[in-house]
Amino acid sequence: MAKGLTPKRARLDALAQLGKDLTRRSRAHCELCGHGQTRLGALEVAPLPGEPDMAHTIFICEPCQEAMGPKDLDRQYWRFLETAIWSDLPPVQVTAVRLSRQLSAQGEDWATSLLEGLYLEPGIIEWLNES
């Protein structure tokens, strides 16, 4: 077996164990865009703790996962961040801020305005500065 494969597989298995709790928390809807009736997956939000933890994990749909892939984000797709950024779930808020910052750096004015009017709790600021 390749070196490092076992720890990675163990982490993925532990992450999968959070599935029921994430489904309950999200009410089977994407925690970023809010869509239901779609396949959802767990996404850990850096920096990662030693073991997978719901406090560092969001449950998102495949379209959101795929839209995070390219270097330049699809500017119109992410308009729902205007709502997600106010989430009471810290990992959702951290993800929304990071994506908004990326969009702002791409010259998206609505993302820049969103960030300018944002109040962040000290714990969220700390999390954002850690990674």
C-alpha positions in Angstrom: 0.0 0.0 0.0 1.3 3.5 -0.9 2.7 5.5 2.0 0.1 8.0 3.3 -2.8 6.2 1.8 -4.0 4.7 5.1 -4.2 8.0 7.0 -6.0 9.6 4.1 -8.5 6.8 3.9 -9.0 6.9 7.6 -9.7 10.6 7.5 -12.2 10.2 4.7 -13.9 7.4 6.6 -14.1 9.6 9.7 -15.5 12.4 7.6 -18.1 10.1 6.2 -19.2 9.3 9.7 -20.3 12.9 10.1 -22.8 12.5 7.3 -25.9 12.0 9.4 -25.1 14.9 11.7 -24.3 17.2 8.7 -27.5 16.1 7.0 -29.5 17.0 10.2 -27.7 20.3 10.7 -28.2 21.4 7.0 -31.7 19.9 6.7 -30.4 18.2 3.6 -29.6 21.5 1.8 -26.4 22.9 0.7 -25.0 25.1 3.4 -23.7 27.7 0.9 -26.3 28.0 -1.8 -29.3 26.5 0.0 -30.3 24.1 -2.7 -31.9 20.8 -1.7 -32.7 17.8 -3.8 -29.1 17.4 -4.8 -26.2 15.3 -3.8 -24.3 16.8 -0.9 -20.8 16.2 0.3 -18.7 17.2 3.3 -16.0 19.8 2.8 -13.4 20.5 5.5 -12.6 24.1 6.1 -8.9 24.8 6.7 -7.0 24.9 9.0 -7.9 21.3 9.7 -8.0 19.8 13.2 -6.3 16.5 13.9 -9.6 14.6 13.4 -12.5 15.5 11.2 -14.9 17.7 13.2 -18.3 19.2 12.4 -17.1 22.6 13.6 -14.6 22.6 10.6 -16.9 21.0 8.0 -19.6 22.3 5.7 -22.1 20.2 3.7 -22.3 21.5 0.1 -23.8 20.4 -3.2 -21.8 19.2 -6.2 -22.3 22.4 -8.2 -20.7 24.4 -5.4 -17.9 21.9 -5.0 -17.2 22.1 -8.8 -17.5 25.9 -8.9 -14.7 26.1 -6.3 -12.3 24.2 -8.6 -11.2 26.7 -11.2 -8.7 29.5 -10.3 -11.1 32.2 -11.4 -14.5 31.8 -9.9 -17.7 32.2 -11.9 -18.7 35.6 -10.8 -22.5 35.3 -11.3 -22.7 31.8 -9.7 -21.6 33.0 -6.3 -24.1 35.8 -5.8 -25.7 33.7 -3.0 -22.7 34.5 -0.9 -24.5 37.7 0.0 -26.7 35.5 2.2 -24.3 32.7 3.1 -21.7 35.2 4.5 -24.2 36.0 7.3 -24.5 32.3 8.4 -24.5 31.5 12.1 -22.3 28.5 11.3 -18.6 29.6 11.5 -17.3 27.2 8.8 -19.9 28.4 6.4 -19.1 32.1 7.2 -15.3 31.5 6.8 -15.9 29.8 3.4 -18.2 32.6 2.2 -15.6 35.2 3.3 -12.8 33.4 1.6 -14.8 33.1 -1.7 -15.9 36.7 -1.5 -12.3 37.8 -1.0 -11.3 35.8 -4.1 -14.2 37.3 -6.1 -13.2 40.8 -4.9 -9.6 40.2 -6.0 -11.1 39.3 -9.5 -12.7 42.7 -9.6 -16.2 41.8 -8.6 -17.7 45.0 -7.1 -20.6 43.3 -5.3 -18.1 41.1 -3.4 -16.0 44.1 -2.5 -19.1 45.9 -1.2 -20.2 42.8 0.7 -16.8 42.6 2.5 -16.7 46.3 3.3 -20.0 46.1 5.2 -19.2 42.9 7.0 -18.8 42.6 10.8 -16.9 39.5 11.8 -16.7 38.0 15.3 -13.2 37.8 16.7 -13.2 34.0 16.4 -14.0 34.2 12.7 -11.2 36.7 12.1 -8.8 34.5 14.0 -9.8 31.5 11.9 -9.4 33.5 8.7 -5.9 34.6 9.8 -4.8 31.0 10.6 -4.7 29.7 7.1 
